[in-house]
C-alpha cells in the first residue's frame, strides 16, 4: 500500500509532539496545539487538535472580523463563552463562530483535559477584537501585528472615535 498525500493516521497524530502555546494577552489561555492542517499542507484553513488543561482557557475572549472559526469537542467538559452568554460543552458539541459575530472563548471547567478540533480560515489580513481588554489586533501577511486600544480606533466618518 502506498502513502496517500494529505493523510495523517491516528498513530501519526498521536505521535506528533504538539506545541505548547500561551496567548500573548492572557497567561491563563494555555493549550497544546497539533496543527493537522500544517502537517498536510493546507494553506487556506487552519485545522488544529488542541488540548486545554483543567482551569485553563482556550484563548483570550475575541472575535475575528474577516475569518470564520469553529470548534468541535472531542473529549472533556468545559464552558463556552459567546458574547456575554455561557453554555456547558462536552463531546460531540459544535460551536460555529462567524466572522464579525460575537466574541468567544472556551474554559476547561472539567477535571480532565478538554480536547477539541479548532478550524479557522487563514486570510492574509484579519482584524480581531479583544472586548474584555479593550484591544484590537491588526494582522497583515508579511508585516508585524499591530495592537491598539479600541478607545483609540477612529471611524472614517468625521474622525469619530469608536
Beta strands, then each sheet from edge to edge (+ up, - down):
strand 1: 19-23
strand 2: 26-35
strand 3: 45-52
strand 4: 63-64
strand 5: 69-75
strand 6: 78-82
strand 7: 85-89
strand 8: 94-97
strand 9: 104-107
strand 10: 114-121
strand 11: 125-130
strand 12: 135-140
strand 13: 146-149
sheet 1: 1+ 2- 3+ 10- 5+ 8-
sheet 2: 4+ 11- 12+ 13-
sheet 3: 7+ 6- 9+
end
